[in-house]
Amino acid sequence: MSRSARLEAGFLLRQLQRGELLSMPQSRPMPSVGPRCHELRINDVTSTWRVVYRIDTDAIVILEVFAKKTGKTPKTVIDTCRKRLKEYDDAGK
């Protein structure tokens, strides 16, 4: 991920932390991962990056960062995100 892409990701995550809701083209819902889950869409010089996250009341939980190479999010990414959410939620109990 280039420096400019990292700066854009940081800027968008800061907006989310401040309680701003983002929509297309910066972010889109990911109900296939779970409730309150979304993906940031960051265009870079050679790749398109995705940051999958969930909005909790006290945190923005980052689940995965990956370079998007196909039109559809790979099932392995969705499964990884679901597993990480379960582990995160179980640890908080």
Secondary structure as UniProt FT lines:
FT   HELIX           3..17
FT   TURN            18..19
FT   TURN            24..26
FT   STRAND          27..29
FT   TURN            31..33
FT   TURN            35..36
FT   STRAND          37..43
FT   STRAND          48..55
FT   STRAND          60..68
FT   HELIX           75..91
//
